[in-house]
Amino acid sequence: MLDFEALTKAVGELDEEEVLKQLEAFVAASPSEEEAQKAVTACQNGMAIVGDLFEKGEYFVGDLIFAGELLTNAINTLKPVIGGKKAATIGKIVLGTVAGDLHDIGKNIFKSMAEAAGFEVYDLGIDQPPENFVEKVKEVKPEIVGMSGVLTLALESMKQTVDALKEAGVRDEVKVIIGGNPVTKEACEQIGADAFTTNAAEGVKICQSWVQ
């Protein structure tokens, strides 16, 4: 039987070979769907360790990107025994890089870590005008809107997006988190967001606290 703690540890240590070896043996033993969900949770717990180590400065951006890929491979390995059901989602996030900004590394890291934590993420992509955020919020009714930007001009786009959400009457239905190099506490207040972060792992923790 799979040692879930050992699996969590292997994910946390980014030991891909060990993770896949454990999961392949686990799948070969025809586990129940309930056991398979426990394996998914163990992998997600390993991602939380990765996030903590990143916050402490022991892991770097490349490690986060690798961790996201590792998690995708792990879930794909488990797919035959997870059944048709996806792992229970804890909430929905509409995510995008705002108009005028073409950076997506930070957004993509946040996306893979949020998905690992159990969120369903609707990624709009880069250079997204306010109306695209509004349209998607109306369509999927998320709990959270995440906006990313690296350029200083992104702050104005973020404010315009929050204003557009207000005009559309959906601002009060969502929490807004902004992320990227130029965001500060002051910018967050001016934009009208609920929280800001320059760290993907911390951003996911904030989102988790909102849906608990």
N, C-alpha and C positions, 0 to 999 in steps of 0.2 A: 504494500500500500504506500501511496505517496506521502512523504514527510513534508507537510505543508510549510512548516517553519524553515526547513532546509531549502525549500523552493523560494520562499520569500527572501532568504539570505542570498541565494544565488542570483536572484534578480537584482537585489540591492548592490551586489558586487559586480554586476554587469558581466557575469560569467555565462555567456550565451551557450557555450558548449554544454555546460552542466545543466542549465535550464532546459534545453531541448532534449537532452538525454533523459532527464527525469520525466518530462512530459510525454515523450514517445513511449517510454516503458509504462507510464500511467494509462495512456490511451490503449495500449496493447492489452491491458488487463481488463478492458471493458468495464469501466467504472459506471456508477449510476450518475444520472444527471445532477443529482444533489452534490455528489462528490466532485463532479466536474466544475460546478459553480464554486465550490470551495477552492479549487485550484485556481480559478480566475481571480478570486478574492486574494489568494496568497500572492499572485503576480502583482495585483494592484497594491498590496501592502509593500511589496518590494519597490514599486515605483515611488511610494511615499518616502522610503529610505533614501532613494536616489535624490529626491527633492530636498530632503534635509541635508544631505551631504553637499549638494550644490549651494544651499544657503550658507553652509559653513565654509565654503570656498575650497572644499576637497575635490569636488567635481566641477567640470567646466561645461561650456555650451556644447562642445562636441560630445561629451558624455550624455547630456540630456537628449541630443538628437539620436544617439546610439540606443539609449534606453527606450525611446519611443519605437524605434525599429524592432528592438528586442521584444517589446510587449506585443507588437503586431504579429511577429513570428510565433510567439507563445500562444496567442489567441487562435491563430490559424491552425496550429498543431492540435489545439483542443476542440476545434469546430466539430469534428465527427462525433464527439461525445457531449457537446453542449446541447445538442438537439437544435430544433429550429429556433428556440427562444434565445434572444440576446440576453446578455447579463442585464439585470435590472438597472434601469437608468435612474439616476438620482435627481436629474434635472436637465433642462435644455438651455444651451447657450447659442446665441447668434453672434458670430464673430467676424471681424473684418479689419483690414487696414484701411484707414479713412482716405477720403478724396485727396489727391495730390501727393500721396506717399506710395512708393512702390516696394517698400521693405516687407519681407514676410518671414524672416528667420524666427524672430521673437514670437510672432503670431503662431507659426507652425509648431514651435516647441510647446507653447501654452496649449495649443489644440491637442497635441498628442498626450500631454500630461493630464489635461482635463478629461479626455476620453478614457485614459487609464484609471482615472478616479471614478468613472461611472457616468460622466455627463454625455449627453447626445449633443454634438457640436455641429452647427450649421455654419460652415466657413464660406463667407461671401467672396473671399479673395482680397486682392489689393486694389487701391485707388477707387474705393467705393463711395459714391455720393450718398448724402443723408437719406434720399428717398428709397434707396435699396435696403437700408437697414429697417426703415419704417415698414416697407412692404413685407419683408421677411418676418418681422415681429408680429405683424397682423396675421400672417399665414401660419406660423408654427407656435405662436404664443409661448415664448420662452420665459424662464424666470430671470434670465440674465442676458445683458448685451455687453459684449467685450469689444472695445475699440483699441486698435494698435496704431502707433505712429512713431517714427524715428526723427522726422524733420520737425523743426520748430513750427512750420506752417501747419503741421497736423493738428496742433492745439485748436486753431480756429475751426478746422473741419470737424473736430470732435464737438466743439460747442454748437456748431450748426446742426450736427446730428442730434444732439440732446434736445435742441430747440425744436427740431422737426418731430421728434418723438412726442414732445409736449403738444405741438400743434395738432398732431394726429390723435391726441387723447390717450396715448398708450404709455406715456412716461411713468405714470404711477403704478403700472402693472409689472414693471421690470426693475431690476437693480442694474446699474451701469458701472462697469469697471473699465478704466483706461490704463494702457500700458505702453512703455517705450521710454527711450532716453530723456526726452524733454519734459516728461510729466513730473509735477511736484505737487505738494499739498495745496499750494496757492492755485496752481493751474486746475487742479481737481475741483476746487471750490468755484472758480470762475466758469469752468465748463458746465458745472452742475452734475458731475458724476458722483456716485456713492463711494467709490474707492479708487485708488490708483496703486500701481506697482511697477517696479522696474525689474521684477524677478518672477519668472513664470511659475515657479514652485509656490511662492508666496501667493500669487494671484489665484492659483487653484485652491489654496487653503481658504482664502477669503470667500471664494464662490461656494466651497463646501459649507462654510459657516452660514451662508445665506439660505441654503436649501434644507438644513437640518431641522 
